[in-house]
Amino acid sequence: MPELWERFSRQQLAQSRWQCSPEALSVSQQAEFHRLWQRQRKMECALAGAAGNDPIPEKHLISVTTSLSPLLAEQVFSDAERTSIIQHHARMEIQLARVAEQAPAPDELQVLAWYRQHQDKFMRPEQRLCWHLLLTTDNDRPAMYHQIQQLRQQIITSRQHFNSLAQRWSHCPSALEGGRMGWISRGLLFPELESVLFAMKPNGVSHPIETQLGWHLLWCEMIRPPAPMEQNAALTQVRTILTRQNQQQWLRQWLKLPGCNGG
């Protein structure tokens, strides 16, 4: 009879990989599931076992409870069963942190060498210095459109009007900053706004753009083309990457140690 945490982990493995329960897997999927499950079970047994039965700090229990609650809600568990599963995962997190702390930090020569080898990955993307004004539509859509056209004409006359007009009329939180959204990269705005913003020329003002929120105006004050990331910022990212790699390698080595095979 599988332990409670095994039932939960098996279910989550099948759901995350095949979007179904273990019982619903095809014959070919079952073979792959068995291989993955044996590896995962070994790791979970080793981590939870090494963590021991010491009291679990409250902050770990709260963190694990928060992350697992949506998954636990998908299955029927009693309060005691939920607590048991949460404690199992909390112990794994504690041991993972212990193992990670033992991993050697990358030295500066490694960091610099990795950066030089992958320097093309550390590029700041094209950005636009963007200002935004939003009028949300109620029932009188034509009136809102007429108003935003009037606002646009004032901004066309002088860009200096944007700040005061946004503070007075805009329903976007950026109104507190006079509509200034700062440097915007792709992927941060609604697609309808992004496509317009990244087609604009410097100091351009958009025509009114309609989305589900209402009517928008954009001012593209400046364009900052792609450029290499500042080296110190890039090296900080490299240290993070190499630290995670070292921790993963350290965990793999730890799992091979005698007594860490999970039975």
N, C-alpha and C positions, 0 to 999 in steps of 0.2 A: 504494500500500500504506500504510494508516494506521500511524502510529508507535505504539509500544507503549503509551504513556500514553493515546493516543486510544482504542485498543481497550478499555482498562480504564475510562476515563471514560464512553465510550458505553454500556458494559455497566451501569455504576452508574446512569447517568441513566435508562435504560429500566427497570431494576429498581426504583429509588426511585419512579418515576412510575406505571409500569404493571405492576410485579411480573413482568416477563418479560424475555427477551433482545431486542435490537433486531430480530433476524430473525423473532421471533414476533409483531411488531406488526401490527395491521390496517392497511389502506390509509389510513384516516382518522387513525389514531394515528401512522403514519409521517410524515405531513405536519407534525403538531405536534412530533414528535420531531426532525425535520430543523430546524425553526425554533429550538427550544430548544438543539439541539446546536451550531448555528452560533454562537449567542450565547455558549455556554459555551466552545467551542473558541477563539473570539476572545479571551476573557478569560484562559484558561489559557495560550495562546501569549504574550500580552502580559506577563503576570505572570512566567512562567518565563523568558522572554527578557530582561526587564529585570533580573532577579535576577543574570544573568550566570553565569559558571562558577567563581566564587570557591569556596573550600572551605566546606562547610556545617557550621556548629557542631554538635557532637555532641548537644546538648540538643534541637535541632530534629529531628535524625534519630530520636532515641529517641521523641520526642513523636509524630511522624508514623507511625513504625513501629507504635506502640501503637494509634493510632486506625485505621490501615488494615489491620492484621493480620486481623481477622474478614472484611473484604471481600476481601482477597487470597486468603484460604483458600477462597473460593467458586469460584475459577477456578484453572486449572492454569498455574503460572508457575515457571520455573526460578529459582534463587537470584539469578542475574544480572538476570533480568527484574524480580524483586521489588525489587531494589536500585535499578534504573533508575526504576521507578514511584515509589518512596519519595523518591528524590532530586528528581524532578520536582515532587512535592507539597510537599516541604520548601522548594524554591526559591520556589514560589508563596506559601507562608506568610511567608517572609522579605520578599518584595516587598510583600505585603499589609500587613505591619507597618510597612514604610517609608512606604507611601502614607498609612496611618492616622495616622502621627506628624505628617504635614504638614497634616492637617486642622485648621482653626481650632477652638479650644475655644469653647463657647457662653459669651457674657458673662452677667453676673448679671441684667441686665434681661431678657434672653431667658428665662432660667431662671425668674424670678419670674412673668413674663407667661404662660409655658406652664403653670406650676403653677396660677395663678389660673383659667386657662381650663379646666383639667381637674381641678379640685380634688375633684370627686366621685369620682375614681378612687383617691384616696389615703385610703382608709378602713381602719382596723384591723378585722378581722372579729370576730364574737363569739367569745369564748374561755372555756374552763372550766379552773379550777385543779383538776387531776386527780391523784388518788392511785390506785395500781394494785397489786393482789395477784394472783399467778398460781400455781395448783397444776397442774403438768403431770400428766396421767394416764398410768399404766402399764397394767397389766392389770386393776387393781381399781378400776374406775370408780365403783361405789357407795361404796366407802370414801373416795375422794377427794371425792365430792359431800357425804358426811356431814361430812368434816373442814372443807370450806369453809363449810358451813352453820354449824358451830360457831364458826369464825372470824368470820363475819358477825355472829353474836349478840353476841360480845364487842365488836365495833366499834360495833354499835347501842347497846350499853350506854354506851360512851364512845369518841368519835372519837380520843382520845389513845392508844388501844390500837393504832391502825393502824400507826404507825411501828414499834413493837417487833414486832408480829406479822408485818409485811412483811419486816423484817430477818431474822426467824427462819425463816419458812416460804415466802416467795415465791420462785419460780424465775425471776422477771423481773429483768433487770439493774438496774431501778429499786430493787430491794431494798437496794442499797448506800446509797440516799438515803431509806430508810424507806418506799419505795413512791411517793415524790413524783415525778410526771412533769412538773410545772410547768404553764404555761398552754398549753392544747391548742386548736388551731383545727381546723375540719373538714378531712378529707382526710389526717389523720396516723395514724389508728388503723384497725384492722380494721373493716369495715362493721358487724359485729355489735356491737362495742364502741361505735363512734361513735353509732349510732342510740340506744343506751341513754344514753350520757353526755349527749347534747344534748337528751334529754327529761327529764333530772333537774332537781330543784329544788336551790337552794343548800343545802349540808350534807347532801345526800341520799346514801344508800348503796344501791348496786344489789343486786338479787337475784343469785345466782350465774349467770354467763353462760358458756355452753359454746361453745368454738371448736375448731378442729383442734389448737390448742396445749394445751388443757386447760380448767380452770375459772377464771374471773376474778371479782374483786370490784372495783368502782369506787367511789370516794368523790369526789363533786363538791363540793369545799370552797366555792368561790366562782364567781360568774358575772361576766364582764366584757363588757358589751354592746358592739355596734359603736360605734366612735368615730373622729373624724378622726385621721389619723396625725399625729404630732408634726411640726411644719413643717420643722425642720432635716433630719429623716430623709426627708421627702417631697422636699425640694429636692435632696438627694443622689441620689435615684432619678431626678429630672428631669434632672440634669446627665448621668447615665449615658445616659439615653434620647436626649438631644439630641446628646451626643458621638457615639453610634453613628450617628445620622442624618447628622451632618456627615461622618463617615468614609465612609459609603455614598455620599453625594453627591460627596465628593472622589474616590472611586474611579471613579464614573461619569464625572466630568470628566476624570480622568487617562486613562481608556481612550479618550477622544475625541482625545487629543493626537496630533500626527503621530508616527509611529513606534511607536504603541501599539495598532495595529489588528490585530496578530497575523498579518498577511500575508493 
